[in-house]
Amino acid sequence: MKIVTAIDSFKGSMTSMEAGRAVAEGIHRADAGAEVLVRPLADGGEGTVEALTSGMNGSRQQVQVTGPLGTPVICEYGIIEASGTAVIEMAGAAGITLVPDEKRNPLYTTTYGVGEVIRDAIKKGCRRFIIGIGGSATNDGGTGMLQALGYGFLDKNGNQIPFGARGLKVLETITETHVLQELKECRFRIACDVTNSLCGEQGCSAVFGPQKGATPSMVVEMDQWLENYAALAGKKFPKADPQQAGTGAAGGLGFAFLTFTDAVLESGIKIVLEETRLEEYIREADLVITGEGQMDGQTAMGKAPIGVAGLAKKYGKTVIAFTGAAGVDAEKCNEHGIDAFFPILRNVVTLEEAMKNENAKRNLADTAEQVYRLWRAGTGSVSVF
């Protein structure tokens, strides 16, 4: 019997690999001879570095970089040595969670640290990059990141513009003189699940600026500055297209990657499924197991477990999912390839108790054991349920 697990992290409770190993433990209680292949799963957001690095025999790296407020932060990222790939979450260097509520102001927050992380990975031999760009605190159009990589964003006096969106107000010239030579050898897969353009009513300033601390007047100003920045970039870089879907992601970081580097914006789950070669494992499986911390109607709209289910159904596989809690409209997941899902809580406890790592792993293993016993006792088809 061959079972493949690909479970998203139960955020704040279990990592992707911990969840998969807990399922394997439960299954092996019922069937010591079962082959359980634990594969990592993430959607390109929080948890992607941990999932891909630990699940693909990579190593964790730590580097001190410039945080969104211009002060030092420690950013952790992963390197998968076999393919020379760096796995980075931009939020680790420029995320909104790094900025206290009272200091949130996109006029001053910078992506410079993101560029420093990329530079560190390049120095360590990486030429392939997987970068999740969700959760940013910034609206600088990615200029900070590009400055760290050697691009010049200069004011009328030839000085580098200041950090933050305010720097775009005085931007006059873009130069390439000091760009890292190795950058032209690098390829970037950017996990981006938003379709906003750089400017306009659906641009990053209008849609995401307020949650980063922007006032209505700031939104208007930043949108104009970004428009001018895009026009200036377009004179020198033919790929510049501020209307392209995703250019507004992470305060314009999507635009920076597409314009100044060899990058593609893709669905985060698509990147993860391809990089982990999950389809190859599923093709030979008898049963596929997935899940996440809470399954609800949002899960059914294309989150990581649905991506797994879609692959499994290409080969007619039964798909079982485990979840910490089933929310509103969770049954819609059944319409998208998940044959049955099972909450793992086994008695009435507080949320804090339920989310303790040891409790969550035990509950998942115990539930997986009983569900597997039922599946094995039947025909292994959805009719069991």
KEKE-3310 file (N, C-alpha, C; in steps of 0.2 Angstrom, whole numbers, plus 5000, padded with zeros to 4 digits):
npx = (5004:5003:5004:5002:5006:5002:5002:4996:5004:4998:4995:5004:5004:5007:5020:5021:5028:5029:5015:5013:5021:5015:5003:5008:5013:5001:4995:5004:5002:4991:4994:5009:5016:5013:5018:5022:5023:5030:5027:5031:5021:5014:5008:5015:5015:5017:5026:5032:5046:5050:5043:5047:5061:5064:5057:5064:5077:5085:5094:5094:5096:5102:5102:5108:5099:5092:5078:5060:5059:5071:5080:5090:5086:5084:5083:5077:5080:5079:5090:5091:5102:5104:5098:5103:5094:5086:5075:5063:5054:5047:5042:5049:5059:5054:5041:5024:5021:5033:5032:5027:5010:5009:5019:5017:5019:5019:5026:5039:5043:5053:5059:5072:5079:5075:5082:5095:5094:5093:5105:5114:5110:5114:5128:5131:5130:5117:5106:5094:5078:5064:5052:5041:5029:5020:5011:5018:5025:5026:5027:5035:5037:5047:5059:5069:5073:5079:5089:5098:5103:5111:5106:5104:5094:5091:5091:5089:5101:5109:5110:5106:5089:5079:5074:5058:5041:5041:5053:5051:5045:5055:5062:5073:5082:5087:5099:5111:5124:5130:5125:5124:5134:5131:5117:5111:5111:5102:5086:5069:5055:5041:5030:5014:4998:4989:4981:4982:4985:4999:4996:4982:4964:4963:4976:4991:4993:4980:4972:4979:4987:4980:4980:4993:4995:4993:4986:4971:4975:4989:4988:4984:4995:5005:5001:5002:5016:5021:5016:5024:5036:5035:5034:5046:5054:5050:5056:5068:5068:5061:5052:5043:5028:5015:5002:5001:4994:4997:5008:5006:5007:5013:5016:5021:5032:5030:5030:5044:5051:5047:5050:5064:5071:5074:5060:5045:5028:5018:5005:5006:5004:5005:5018:5024:5019:5025:5039:5041:5038:5026:5016:5022:5023:5010:5005:5008:5002:4991:4982:4979:4983:4979:4977:4974:4976:4963:4949:4938:4925:4934:4945:4941:4941:4953:4965:4980:4977:4967:4973:4982:4972:4967:4977:4977:4965:4967:4972:4963:4963:4958:4955:4959:4956:4963:4959:4961:4950:4933:4926:4914:4905:4914:4910:4910:4923:4922:4917:4927:4937:4941:4937:4933:4933:4941:4939:4951:4950:4947:4941:4933:4942:4952:4956:4970:4975:4972:4980:4993:5008:5012:5000:4992:4999:4997:4983:4981:4988:4981:4968:4970:4974:4962:4954:4961:4960:4947:4946:4955:4948:4937:4934:4943:4938:4928:4916:4916:4914)
npy = (4994:5011:5027:5044:5059:5076:5090:5105:5118:5118:5132:5140:5129:5115:5111:5109:5097:5091:5088:5079:5068:5065:5059:5048:5041:5037:5029:5019:5013:5005:4998:4992:4989:4998:5010:5026:5041:5056:5072:5089:5104:5120:5136:5146:5157:5162:5150:5143:5143:5135:5123:5119:5119:5110:5099:5096:5092:5103:5118:5129:5146:5161:5178:5195:5209:5224:5230:5233:5246:5252:5248:5234:5217:5200:5188:5173:5161:5148:5136:5125:5114:5105:5110:5123:5132:5146:5149:5161:5171:5186:5193:5191:5200:5212:5213:5216:5212:5215:5228:5239:5243:5257:5262:5261:5266:5268:5278:5277:5264:5251:5240:5236:5226:5214:5214:5212:5200:5192:5195:5189:5176:5174:5176:5164:5155:5153:5153:5151:5156:5155:5165:5171:5184:5189:5199:5211:5226:5238:5251:5254:5252:5242:5248:5249:5235:5234:5244:5238:5228:5234:5243:5260:5272:5288:5305:5322:5327:5317:5308:5293:5289:5292:5279:5270:5274:5288:5291:5289:5301:5310:5304:5304:5298:5282:5270:5257:5254:5248:5236:5219:5208:5194:5194:5193:5180:5174:5167:5170:5163:5170:5169:5174:5178:5188:5200:5213:5229:5240:5254:5265:5263:5250:5248:5246:5256:5261:5250:5242:5251:5258:5248:5247:5259:5270:5286:5294:5305:5302:5290:5295:5303:5293:5284:5292:5295:5282:5280:5289:5283:5271:5276:5281:5270:5263:5269:5264:5251:5239:5229:5235:5236:5243:5240:5226:5211:5208:5217:5226:5219:5217:5230:5235:5227:5216:5223:5227:5215:5209:5219:5222:5210:5193:5186:5177:5179:5168:5157:5153:5140:5132:5134:5127:5114:5110:5111:5102:5091:5084:5078:5066:5058:5056:5049:5036:5032:5024:5030:5047:5060:5075:5092:5106:5119:5125:5121:5128:5137:5146:5138:5130:5138:5137:5135:5127:5113:5110:5111:5100:5090:5092:5087:5074:5069:5069:5056:5048:5046:5042:5055:5061:5072:5081:5092:5105:5112:5113:5125:5137:5132:5122:5110:5113:5109:5096:5096:5099:5089:5084:5070:5066:5075:5077:5083:5085:5086:5078:5079:5091:5106:5120:5133:5136:5124:5115:5119:5117:5110:5096:5091:5093:5085:5072:5071:5072:5060:5050:5052:5050:5036:5029:5033:5028:5014:5012:5015:5005:4994:4994:4996:5005:5015:5030:5026:5021:5030)
npz = (5000:4995:5001:4999:5007:5008:5016:5021:5032:5049:5054:5067:5074:5069:5057:5039:5036:5049:5051:5041:5045:5057:5052:5045:5056:5062:5052:5052:5064:5061:5050:5048:5037:5027:5014:5017:5010:5014:5009:5006:5008:5003:5000:4994:5003:5020:5028:5017:5015:5026:5023:5010:5011:5022:5017:5005:5007:5010:5017:5031:5031:5039:5039:5042:5039:5031:5039:5036:5042:5041:5051:5058:5054:5057:5044:5039:5027:5014:5006:4993:4990:4979:4968:4967:4972:4980:4993:4997:5008:5006:5016:5027:5027:5024:5029:5035:5048:5054:5058:5070:5074:5077:5069:5056:5040:5024:5017:5022:5023:5017:5004:5004:5012:5006:4994:4999:5005:4993:4987:4996:4994:4981:4982:4989:4979:4973:4959:4955:4960:4972:4977:4989:4989:4998:5011:5013:5020:5012:4999:4989:4976:4974:4973:4983:4985:4973:4973:4982:4975:4966:4957:4952:4958:4956:4962:4957:4960:4958:4968:4978:4980:4994:5006:5005:4999:4998:4992:4978:4974:4971:4961:4947:4938:4932:4934:4928:4931:4942:4945:4951:4943:4943:4943:4930:4927:4935:4939:4942:4951:4955:4968:4967:4971:4968:4957:4955:4947:4945:4946:4948:4951:4955:4959:4968:4978:4981:4984:4994:5001:5012:5023:5026:5032:5025:5022:5014:5006:5005:4998:4985:4981:4981:4971:4960:4960:4958:4945:4938:4940:4934:4921:4918:4920:4909:4898:4897:4900:4891:4896:4905:4911:4918:4919:4919:4926:4943:4945:4954:4966:4983:4985:4973:4971:4963:4950:4950:4949:4937:4928:4930:4931:4927:4928:4933:4937:4947:4952:4969:4974:4963:4959:4971:4970:4957:4960:4970:4963:4965:4958:4952:4962:4967:4956:4957:4968:4981:4989:4993:5004:5011:5018:5030:5042:5045:5036:5025:5016:5009:5007:4997:4986:4980:4988:4995:4998:4989:4977:4978:4978:4965:4957:4961:4956:4943:4941:4946:4960:4977:4989:5004:5018:5032:5045:5057:5061:5054:5045:5040:5026:5022:5016:5003:4998:4995:4982:4975:4973:4985:4993:5006:5022:5038:5054:5067:5081:5096:5108:5120:5121:5125:5113:5114:5120:5110:5100:5104:5100:5103:5106:5095:5085:5091:5091:5077:5072:5079:5073:5060:5060:5063:5052:5042:5045:5042:5028:5023:5027:5018:5001:4997:4989:4986:4990:5002:5011)
capx = (5000:5007:5000:5006:5003:5005:4997:4999:5005:4993:4998:5004:5003:5012:5023:5019:5031:5026:5008:5013:5024:5010:4998:5012:5013:4994:4994:5008:4999:4986:4997:5016:5019:5011:5023:5019:5028:5028:5029:5030:5015:5013:5005:5019:5015:5020:5028:5035:5053:5051:5041:5052:5068:5064:5055:5068:5084:5088:5097:5091:5101:5100:5106:5105:5097:5089:5071:5056:5059:5078:5084:5092:5082:5087:5079:5078:5078:5081:5094:5091:5108:5104:5096:5105:5088:5085:5068:5063:5048:5049:5039:5055:5064:5050:5034:5020:5022:5039:5031:5022:5004:5009:5024:5015:5018:5022:5031:5046:5045:5058:5061:5080:5082:5074:5087:5100:5093:5094:5112:5117:5110:5118:5135:5131:5129:5111:5104:5086:5074:5057:5051:5034:5029:5014:5012:5023:5024:5030:5024:5041:5038:5053:5065:5073:5076:5084:5095:5102:5105:5115:5103:5104:5088:5094:5087:5091:5108:5113:5110:5101:5083:5078:5070:5051:5038:5043:5059:5049:5043:5061:5066:5074:5086:5088:5105:5112:5131:5133:5121:5127:5135:5128:5110:5109:5111:5097:5079:5065:5048:5038:5023:5010:4991:4985:4981:4982:4990:5004:4993:4975:4959:4965:4983:4993:4992:4973:4969:4983:4990:4977:4981:5000:4996:4992:4980:4968:4980:4995:4986:4984:5002:5009:4999:5005:5023:5022:5015:5030:5042:5034:5035:5053:5057:5048:5060:5075:5067:5055:5047:5040:5021:5012:4995:5001:4992:5002:5013:5005:5009:5018:5018:5024:5037:5029:5033:5051:5054:5045:5054:5071:5075:5071:5055:5038:5023:5014:5002:5011:5003:5008:5026:5026:5018:5030:5045:5041:5036:5021:5012:5025:5022:5003:5003:5009:4999:4984:4978:4982:4981:4980:4973:4977:4973:4956:4946:4931:4924:4940:4949:4938:4943:4960:4970:4984:4974:4963:4978:4983:4966:4966:4982:4975:4959:4969:4974:4957:4965:4954:4958:4956:4959:4962:4959:4960:4943:4930:4923:4908:4905:4919:4908:4912:4929:4920:4915:4933:4941:4942:4932:4930:4938:4940:4942:4955:4949:4944:4937:4932:4947:4953:4960:4977:4977:4971:4986:5000:5011:5012:4993:4990:5002:4994:4976:4981:4990:4975:4962:4973:4974:4955:4951:4964:4957:4940:4948:4957:4943:4932:4936:4948:4935:4924:4909:4916:4911)
capy = (5000:5017:5033:5051:5065:5083:5093:5112:5118:5120:5138:5141:5122:5110:5113:5104:5090:5088:5085:5073:5063:5063:5055:5042:5037:5034:5024:5013:5009:5001:4994:4993:4988:5003:5015:5033:5046:5063:5078:5096:5108:5127:5140:5152:5162:5160:5142:5140:5142:5129:5117:5117:5118:5103:5093:5094:5091:5110:5120:5135:5151:5167:5184:5201:5213:5230:5229:5238:5253:5254:5245:5228:5212:5193:5185:5166:5158:5142:5135:5118:5114:5101:5114:5129:5136:5149:5150:5167:5175:5193:5196:5190:5205:5218:5211:5221:5210:5218:5235:5240:5247:5264:5265:5259:5271:5266:5283:5276:5257:5249:5233:5235:5220:5209:5213:5210:5192:5189:5196:5184:5169:5174:5175:5157:5151:5152:5156:5150:5159:5155:5170:5173:5191:5191:5201:5217:5233:5243:5253:5258:5249:5237:5251:5247:5229:5235:5247:5233:5223:5238:5248:5267:5276:5294:5311:5327:5328:5311:5304:5288:5292:5289:5273:5271:5277:5295:5292:5290:5308:5314:5300:5307:5294:5275:5268:5250:5253:5244:5230:5213:5204:5188:5194:5191:5173:5172:5166:5171:5161:5174:5167:5180:5176:5194:5202:5220:5232:5244:5260:5266:5261:5243:5248:5244:5261:5262:5244:5239:5256:5259:5243:5248:5265:5276:5290:5295:5309:5298:5285:5298:5304:5287:5282:5297:5293:5275:5280:5292:5278:5266:5279:5282:5264:5261:5272:5261:5244:5237:5225:5238:5237:5244:5237:5219:5208:5206:5222:5229:5215:5219:5237:5236:5223:5213:5227:5227:5209:5208:5224:5223:5204:5188:5184:5176:5178:5162:5155:5150:5132:5129:5133:5122:5107:5108:5111:5096:5085:5080:5074:5060:5053:5054:5045:5029:5031:5021:5035:5054:5063:5082:5096:5112:5120:5126:5120:5131:5139:5149:5132:5127:5143:5136:5135:5122:5106:5109:5110:5093:5086:5092:5083:5067:5067:5067:5049:5044:5044:5044:5060:5062:5078:5082:5099:5107:5114:5113:5131:5138:5130:5117:5105:5114:5106:5090:5098:5101:5084:5081:5065:5067:5078:5075:5087:5080:5087:5072:5081:5099:5109:5127:5134:5136:5117:5112:5121:5115:5106:5089:5089:5093:5079:5066:5071:5070:5053:5046:5052:5046:5029:5027:5034:5023:5008:5012:5015:4999:4989:4994:4995:5010:5020:5035:5023:5019:5036)
capz = (5000:4995:5003:4999:5011:5006:5020:5022:5039:5053:5056:5074:5078:5066:5051:5034:5037:5055:5050:5037:5049:5061:5048:5044:5062:5063:5048:5053:5069:5058:5044:5048:5030:5022:5012:5017:5007:5016:5004:5009:5005:5005:4995:4992:5008:5026:5029:5011:5016:5030:5020:5004:5014:5026:5013:4999:5010:5010:5023:5033:5031:5042:5037:5045:5033:5033:5039:5033:5045:5040:5056:5056:5056:5055:5040:5038:5020:5013:5000:4991:4986:4973:4962:4968:4973:4986:4994:5001:5009:5007:5023:5032:5027:5023:5031:5039:5055:5057:5059:5075:5071:5077:5065:5049:5036:5018:5014:5024:5024:5012:5002:5003:5014:5001:4989:5003:5005:4987:4986:5000:4991:4975:4984:4991:4973:4970:4953:4955:4966:4973:4982:4990:4990:5002:5018:5013:5023:5008:4993:4986:4969:4974:4972:4989:4983:4967:4975:4986:4970:4962:4953:4954:4958:4958:4962:4952:4961:4957:4975:4979:4983:5001:5007:5006:4994:4997:4987:4971:4973:4969:4957:4941:4934:4934:4931:4929:4931:4948:4946:4952:4937:4943:4942:4924:4927:4940:4936:4948:4951:4961:4971:4968:4970:4967:4950:4955:4943:4949:4947:4947:4956:4957:4960:4975:4983:4982:4987:4999:5005:5019:5028:5028:5036:5021:5022:5008:5003:5003:4992:4979:4980:4980:4965:4955:4960:4955:4938:4935:4941:4928:4914:4918:4919:4902:4893:4897:4901:4887:4899:4910:4910:4925:4919:4919:4932:4948:4945:4961:4972:4988:4985:4967:4970:4957:4944:4950:4947:4930:4924:4930:4932:4923:4933:4931:4942:4946:4958:4974:4975:4957:4960:4976:4967:4952:4963:4974:4959:4969:4953:4951:4968:4967:4950:4959:4975:4981:4993:4994:5010:5012:5023:5032:5049:5045:5030:5024:5009:5006:5005:4990:4981:4977:4992:4993:4998:4982:4972:4978:4975:4957:4954:4962:4952:4936:4941:4949:4967:4983:4992:5011:5020:5039:5047:5064:5062:5048:5045:5035:5019:5021:5012:4996:4996:4992:4975:4971:4973:4992:4994:5013:5026:5045:5059:5071:5088:5099:5114:5120:5124:5123:5107:5116:5121:5103:5095:5106:5095:5104:5106:5088:5082:5093:5088:5070:5072:5081:5068:5054:5061:5063:5046:5038:5046:5038:5021:5021:5027:5013:4994:4995:4985:4990:4992:5009:5015)
cpx = (5004:5003:5005:5003:5007:5000:5000:5000:4998:4996:4998:5004:5008:5014:5020:5022:5029:5019:5009:5016:5019:5005:5002:5012:5006:4993:4998:5006:4994:4989:5005:5019:5018:5017:5020:5025:5026:5031:5027:5024:5015:5010:5009:5020:5019:5021:5031:5042:5054:5049:5045:5059:5068:5062:5059:5075:5088:5091:5094:5097:5098:5105:5103:5104:5094:5081:5067:5057:5067:5082:5085:5087:5086:5082:5081:5076:5081:5085:5093:5097:5108:5103:5099:5099:5088:5077:5067:5056:5050:5047:5045:5059:5060:5043:5031:5020:5028:5038:5026:5016:5006:5015:5023:5014:5022:5027:5038:5048:5048:5058:5068:5082:5080:5079:5094:5100:5095:5102:5116:5116:5114:5126:5136:5130:5123:5110:5097:5083:5067:5056:5043:5034:5023:5016:5017:5020:5025:5025:5029:5042:5044:5059:5071:5077:5081:5090:5100:5106:5110:5112:5103:5097:5089:5089:5091:5099:5112:5114:5105:5095:5082:5073:5062:5048:5039:5049:5057:5047:5049:5065:5067:5078:5087:5094:5107:5120:5134:5129:5125:5128:5131:5120:5107:5108:5105:5090:5075:5058:5045:5031:5019:5003:4986:4986:4981:4987:4994:5000:4986:4971:4960:4972:4985:4992:4985:4970:4973:4986:4987:4979:4989:5001:4995:4986:4977:4973:4986:4994:4987:4991:5006:5008:5002:5013:5025:5021:5021:5036:5041:5036:5042:5057:5056:5052:5066:5074:5060:5050:5042:5032:5017:5005:4995:4998:4997:5007:5012:5006:5014:5021:5022:5031:5037:5032:5040:5054:5053:5049:5061:5075:5071:5066:5049:5034:5019:5010:5007:5010:5006:5015:5028:5025:5023:5037:5046:5040:5031:5017:5015:5024:5015:5001:5003:5006:4993:4980:4982:4979:4983:4977:4977:4973:4966:4953:4939:4930:4930:4945:4947:4939:4950:4966:4974:4981:4970:4968:4981:4978:4965:4971:4980:4970:4961:4971:4968:4959:4959:4958:4955:4960:4958:4963:4958:4953:4940:4925:4917:4910:4911:4917:4909:4918:4927:4918:4921:4939:4943:4936:4929:4936:4936:4943:4946:4954:4945:4940:4937:4938:4948:4957:4968:4979:4977:4977:4992:5002:5011:5004:4990:4992:4998:4987:4976:4983:4984:4969:4964:4972:4967:4952:4955:4962:4951:4942:4950:4952:4938:4936:4942:4945:4931:4918:4910:4913:4904)
cpy = (5006:5023:5039:5056:5071:5088:5100:5113:5120:5126:5139:5134:5117:5113:5107:5097:5087:5085:5079:5067:5060:5058:5048:5038:5034:5029:5018:5009:5003:4996:4996:4993:4993:5008:5022:5038:5053:5068:5084:5099:5115:5130:5146:5158:5160:5152:5139:5139:5136:5123:5115:5115:5111:5098:5091:5094:5098:5112:5127:5140:5157:5172:5190:5206:5220:5229:5234:5245:5255:5251:5237:5222:5205:5190:5178:5164:5152:5141:5127:5117:5110:5105:5121:5134:5140:5150:5155:5169:5182:5196:5195:5196:5212:5217:5216:5218:5212:5225:5236:5244:5254:5267:5263:5265:5270:5272:5281:5269:5255:5241:5231:5229:5214:5208:5211:5202:5189:5189:5191:5177:5169:5173:5167:5152:5150:5156:5155:5152:5157:5160:5172:5180:5194:5195:5207:5223:5239:5245:5257:5256:5244:5241:5250:5241:5230:5239:5242:5228:5227:5243:5255:5270:5283:5300:5316:5328:5322:5306:5299:5291:5289:5283:5275:5274:5285:5296:5292:5297:5312:5310:5304:5302:5287:5273:5260:5249:5248:5238:5224:5210:5198:5188:5192:5184:5170:5172:5166:5168:5165:5171:5173:5177:5182:5196:5209:5223:5237:5251:5260:5264:5254:5242:5247:5249:5261:5256:5241:5245:5257:5254:5244:5255:5271:5280:5291:5300:5306:5293:5289:5300:5298:5284:5286:5295:5287:5276:5284:5287:5273:5269:5280:5275:5261:5264:5268:5253:5242:5233:5228:5239:5237:5242:5230:5217:5206:5211:5225:5225:5217:5226:5239:5232:5218:5216:5227:5221:5208:5213:5224:5216:5199:5184:5182:5176:5173:5161:5151:5142:5129:5128:5127:5115:5105:5107:5104:5090:5081:5075:5067:5055:5051:5049:5038:5027:5027:5026:5042:5057:5071:5086:5102:5114:5122:5125:5124:5133:5142:5143:5130:5132:5142:5136:5128:5115:5105:5108:5103:5088:5086:5088:5075:5065:5066:5060:5045:5042:5046:5050:5061:5068:5078:5089:5100:5108:5114:5120:5131:5136:5125:5112:5106:5111:5099:5090:5099:5096:5081:5076:5065:5070:5077:5080:5083:5081:5081:5074:5089:5101:5116:5127:5133:5128:5114:5113:5119:5109:5098:5087:5088:5087:5073:5066:5069:5063:5049:5046:5049:5039:5026:5028:5029:5016:5007:5011:5008:4993:4989:4993:5000:5015:5025:5032:5021:5024:5038)
cpz = (5000:4996:5002:5003:5009:5010:5021:5030:5043:5057:5064:5078:5075:5059:5046:5035:5044:5055:5046:5041:5054:5058:5047:5050:5064:5059:5049:5059:5066:5053:5044:5041:5025:5021:5012:5015:5009:5012:5007:5005:5007:4999:4992:4998:5014:5027:5023:5012:5021:5026:5014:5007:5017:5022:5007:5001:5009:5016:5024:5033:5036:5040:5040:5039:5036:5033:5036:5036:5045:5046:5055:5059:5054:5050:5038:5031:5019:5006:4999:4987:4980:4967:4962:4968:4980:4987:4999:5002:5010:5014:5028:5033:5027:5025:5035:5046:5058:5059:5064:5072:5071:5072:5058:5045:5029:5014:5016:5024:5017:5010:5002:5006:5010:4996:4993:5004:4999:4985:4990:4997:4985:4977:4987:4985:4970:4964:4951:4961:4966:4978:4982:4992:4994:5008:5018:5017:5019:5002:4989:4979:4968:4973:4977:4987:4978:4968:4979:4981:4965:4958:4956:4953:4961:4958:4957:4953:4960:4963:4975:4982:4990:5001:5007:4999:4993:4992:4980:4969:4970:4964:4950:4936:4937:4930:4933:4930:4936:4949:4947:4945:4937:4942:4936:4923:4931:4937:4943:4947:4957:4962:4972:4966:4969:4960:4950:4950:4947:4951:4946:4952:4959:4959:4967:4980:4985:4986:4993:5004:5012:5024:5030:5031:5032:5022:5015:5003:5001:4998:4985:4977:4978:4973:4959:4954:4957:4947:4935:4935:4935:4921:4913:4917:4912:4897:4892:4897:4897:4890:4904:4907:4916:4925:4919:4926:4936:4949:4952:4967:4976:4986:4979:4966:4964:4950:4944:4947:4940:4926:4924:4931:4927:4928:4929:4937:4941:4952:4963:4974:4968:4957:4965:4973:4962:4955:4967:4970:4962:4964:4952:4956:4968:4961:4952:4966:4975:4985:4993:5000:5010:5018:5025:5039:5050:5037:5030:5017:5005:5003:4998:4985:4978:4981:4991:4993:4991:4976:4972:4976:4968:4954:4955:4958:4945:4935:4944:4956:4972:4987:4999:5014:5028:5040:5054:5065:5055:5049:5041:5028:5017:5016:5005:4993:4993:4984:4971:4973:4980:4993:5001:5017:5034:5050:5064:5079:5091:5105:5115:5124:5122:5116:5108:5116:5114:5099:5098:5101:5096:5104:5099:5084:5084:5091:5081:5069:5074:5076:5062:5054:5060:5056:5041:5039:5042:5031:5019:5022:5022:5006:4993:4990:4989:4992:5000:5014:5014)
residu = (MET:LYS:ILE:VAL:THR:ALA:ILE:ASP:SER:PHE:LYS:GLY:SER:MET:THR:SER:MET:GLU:ALA:GLY:ARG:ALA:VAL:ALA:GLU:GLY:ILE:HIS:ARG:ALA:ASP:ALA:GLY:ALA:GLU:VAL:LEU:VAL:ARG:PRO:LEU:ALA:ASP:GLY:GLY:GLU:GLY:THR:VAL:GLU:ALA:LEU:THR:SER:GLY:MET:ASN:GLY:SER:ARG:GLN:GLN:VAL:GLN:VAL:THR:GLY:PRO:LEU:GLY:THR:PRO:VAL:ILE:CYS:GLU:TYR:GLY:ILE:ILE:GLU:ALA:SER:GLY:THR:ALA:VAL:ILE:GLU:MET:ALA:GLY:ALA:ALA:GLY:ILE:THR:LEU:VAL:PRO:ASP:GLU:LYS:ARG:ASN:PRO:LEU:TYR:THR:THR:THR:TYR:GLY:VAL:GLY:GLU:VAL:ILE:ARG:ASP:ALA:ILE:LYS:LYS:GLY:CYS:ARG:ARG:PHE:ILE:ILE:GLY:ILE:GLY:GLY:SER:ALA:THR:ASN:ASP:GLY:GLY:THR:GLY:MET:LEU:GLN:ALA:LEU:GLY:TYR:GLY:PHE:LEU:ASP:LYS:ASN:GLY:ASN:GLN:ILE:PRO:PHE:GLY:ALA:ARG:GLY:LEU:LYS:VAL:LEU:GLU:THR:ILE:THR:GLU:THR:HIS:VAL:LEU:GLN:GLU:LEU:LYS:GLU:CYS:ARG:PHE:ARG:ILE:ALA:CYS:ASP:VAL:THR:ASN:SER:LEU:CYS:GLY:GLU:GLN:GLY:CYS:SER:ALA:VAL:PHE:GLY:PRO:GLN:LYS:GLY:ALA:THR:PRO:SER:MET:VAL:VAL:GLU:MET:ASP:GLN:TRP:LEU:GLU:ASN:TYR:ALA:ALA:LEU:ALA:GLY:LYS:LYS:PHE:PRO:LYS:ALA:ASP:PRO:GLN:GLN:ALA:GLY:THR:GLY:ALA:ALA:GLY:GLY:LEU:GLY:PHE:ALA:PHE:LEU:THR:PHE:THR:ASP:ALA:VAL:LEU:GLU:SER:GLY:ILE:LYS:ILE:VAL:LEU:GLU:GLU:THR:ARG:LEU:GLU:GLU:TYR:ILE:ARG:GLU:ALA:ASP:LEU:VAL:ILE:THR:GLY:GLU:GLY:GLN:MET:ASP:GLY:GLN:THR:ALA:MET:GLY:LYS:ALA:PRO:ILE:GLY:VAL:ALA:GLY:LEU:ALA:LYS:LYS:TYR:GLY:LYS:THR:VAL:ILE:ALA:PHE:THR:GLY:ALA:ALA:GLY:VAL:ASP:ALA:GLU:LYS:CYS:ASN:GLU:HIS:GLY:ILE:ASP:ALA:PHE:PHE:PRO:ILE:LEU:ARG:ASN:VAL:VAL:THR:LEU:GLU:GLU:ALA:MET:LYS:ASN:GLU:ASN:ALA:LYS:ARG:ASN:LEU:ALA:ASP:THR:ALA:GLU:GLN:VAL:TYR:ARG:LEU:TRP:ARG:ALA:GLY:THR:GLY:SER:VAL:SER:VAL:PHE)
# end
